[in-house]
Amino acid sequence: MGGEKEEKEVGSVAKKEALKPIERELKRLEETVSLIAKEMKYMTEREDVRRVVNDSTGSQVVWFSVASLLLLVALKAAEIWYLRRYFHSKRLI
């Protein structure tokens, strides 16, 4: 009877020893998955920051374009006013 118990214990020890490489592999895989999850979180946060910067830059470009257009229109209006005044003073118009 004692022999059967020893065989069960030896069998369970053998199974435990066989599990150790599997446990190590599972632990390594768990760490890899954890690293991937952290990397994905970092990439998502980075994407959010870049999206905000991109939106801000786009807004600045639009306002710069509007300001440039208004400046161009104002300069052309001033040019027309100056030329009309010049030609009136020379009595060409």
Secondary structure as UniProt FT lines:
FT   HELIX           2..89
FT   TURN            90..91
//
